[in-house]
Amino acid sequence: MNCIIIDDDTFYIEFLKNYCKKVNIEVKAVYQNSVVALQEISKLSDCDVVFLDIHMPDISGFDILKNKPNTQIVILSADDANAIKAFDYNVVDYLQKPFEFERFMRAINRVQERIKPDAATEQQIPVEEKETSTNQDISSIFVNVNKKLIKLNIEDIYAVEAKGDYVLIKLDDKDNLIVHSTLKRIKEKLPLHIFTQVHRSFLVNLKKIVDIEDSTIVVNRDVIPISKSNRASLMAKLDILN
């Protein structure tokens, strides 16, 4: 695997180089000037992953994202204020500085999954959910967004997607929310007779499913993958007219 680093902070450039060296990731190029990086966008597309700092002088990392480099992007930032905006660009992960080596490796693993999807990763989630939930009758939950508690009606949530150390909560007719949490924690809060896991990265509201094919489902207007290990569980929960 190889990478390109775009960051104006010399300390974090060396910090990343050291992490990359530990796992034999080749650093093909380093850009401390975001304008030059944008001008050489084709070179960015010729690598496996770009580590991109959002806060750069002259032009921001978002200006580079808007030009859609054809590669995997891992965002670097000193805070999580731009996480939801970054994930709208389908970035692989969002690393908040400073980050430990273990956190770096989780980002690298996600990059590898996108580059070379491994069927074995589909088996990490149990097929059946036989446990009884204590949340069967809840109608709302509170989520912490930028240190503010926001109340969400369960019926307004149509899907939840894992995004690194965050989850994207997708809502009917409202702006989606990015929450610093894990899919597992969110799953524990939601009623299991309404929500089910269809993929290692997705929970869906059964009531919002529009269409089902072999490896994907449509929930509202979103096309969401179904893993082989979760398909049987999903089908068992649906009322199917044969």
N, C-alpha and C positions, 0 to 999 in steps of 0.2 A: 504494500500500500504506500502511496505517496501523498503529499499534501502541499498546500501553499498557505502561508500565514500573512494576514493583512492586519497590522496593528502598529500604531505609532509609538507604543510603549516598549522601550528596549528591554526592560526587566521581564515583561511577559513574553516577549519574543524568545529570550533565552530560556525562560520558564517552560514554554511549549517545546522548544527544541530538545530540552533535556528529557521531557516526557516522551517525545517521539523517538528519541534515541533508545530509550529503554525497551521499546517494543518494535524496533526496526522499521519505523515509518520514515521514509525518505522525505526530507524537506526540500522540495524542488525550487522554491523561491520564497523570498520575504519582501513584502511591500510595506514600507512605513508611510508611503504617500498614497492616499486613497485615490487621488486623481490619476496617477500613473496606473494604479491597479485597474481602474475603470477603463482606461485607454487600452489596456492589454487584456480585456475580458476574454478573448479567445484562449489565452494561456491558462486562465482560471479553469476553463472548461476542459482542459487537457490534464486534469489530475483527479484523484479519487475524492478528496475532501478539501474544502477551504475553511480555515479557521478565521472568522471575520469579526473584527471588533466593530461594534455599532457606533461608538462615539469616536469619530475621527475628525480632524480639522479639515477645512475646505468642503468636503462632501462626506456625508455619513455612510455607514454601511448599508443603509436602506437604499441609497442611490445605486449601489452595486447590485443589490437584490432586485431592484426594479428592472435591471437589464438582463435578468434571468440567465446567469451563468449556468451552463449545462453540467452541473456537478453537485455533489452533496455539500451542504453548508452547515457548519456548526458555529453558532453565534457566541461571541465573547462580550461580556458586559459587566460593569461594576455594580449594576442593580437589575431588578427584574421588571422595571417599569415598562419596558418595551417588549415583554415576552409575547403577549397576545398578538401584537402587530407582526413580530418576527415569525410566529408560527403560521400566520396567514400566507407567508411566502413558502410554506412547506419545508422549512429548515429541519434538519435532522434533530438538533438538540440546541439547548440554550445554556451555556456555562456561565455561571455568575462568579466573577473573580472575587477572591482567590478560590481555587478549587483543588481538591486533593487528587492524587493519582488515581484512586479508585473511581472517582467521579469522571475523570478523563476517560478511563477505560470503558465505562458504561456508554459514553458518547461514541467511542470507537466501535464498540460492539454493534451499536445501532447503525452506524455507517456501513459496517460489513453486512448487516442483515439486508440493507437496501441494495448494496452492490451485488451480493450473492445470496439471495434468500435461501435459508436453510430450512428444509421441511421439518427438521428435528425441533426447531424452536416452536413450531406449531403445537407441540405436545406438552408444553409447559403448563397449560391450563387444564384442569380436570374437566372431563366431558359433562358429568352430571353434577347438579347442585342439589343434593338431597338434604342439606342442612336446613333447619327451620330458621327463618329470619324473625328477629324481634321487631322488624320494621314493616310488617305487613300492612298496618293500618295508617301509617304516616301519610300526610298529604303535602308536607313541605319540609325543606331542610334549609339550614343556614350555611353559607360558604364564606370564607374569608378572602376578600379581594382587596389588595392594597391596604391591609389593616382595617378594613371596614366589613362588617358582617352584612351580607345580603341574603334576604329570604327568597327562596325559589320554590315555586309550586312544582310538585313532582310531575304533574301532567304536562307541564311546559317543557320538560327535558325530553328530547328525542334521542340523544346519543351522548356518550362520554368517550373521549379519545385520549389515550396516553400520549404525552409529549415530553419525554425525558423526565425531569423531576416535577413536571406540571401535568395537569389534565385540562383538556378543553371541554367545557360543558356547552353542548349545542342546544339552543333554545328556539322554540317556535316564535316567530315574529318578534324576536328580540335579539340584541347583540349577544354573541357568544361570550362566555367568560373563561378566563384562564385562571386556574387556581393552583397554588403551590401544594400539591398533594400527589398521591399515587392512585392508580386505578383500583388497587386492592382496598384502600381506605374508603374511596367513594362507593365501591360495591357494597361494603359493609353497612353503609348508611341507607342504601336504596332497597325498596321492597323487591324481593326476588320473584314474586309472581307477576311483576310488571317489567323488570329489567333482567336481561340475560347477557352473558358474555359470549360473543360470536367470534372473537379473535383476541389474541394476546393484547391487542391495543385498543379494543373497542367493547363498550357496553352499549346495548340498544334498548329502547323502549318497545316492547312487543306490540303495543297498540299503534305505533307509528310506522310499522313496516308496510311498504306499498307493494314490493315485488321481490321474489326470491329466484335466483338462478343457481347454477352449480357451485360457484365459488364467490358469489357476491349477493348482497341484498340492497334494495333501495329503501332508505329510511327518510321520510319526507322527500327531499330532492338529492340527498347524498347517496353515493354508491359506496358501500362499505364491504370489505372482504369478510368472508366466512372461512375459518380454518376447518380442516377436515375433522379435527378432534372435537369441535364444538357444534358441527352441523346436526348431528343426531339429537343432541340436547335441545337445540333450537326447534327442530321439527316436532319433537315430542311435546313442546309447550304450545304449539299452534293448533287451532281448530281447523282441520283440513277436511274438506268435502271430497271424498274419493269418487 
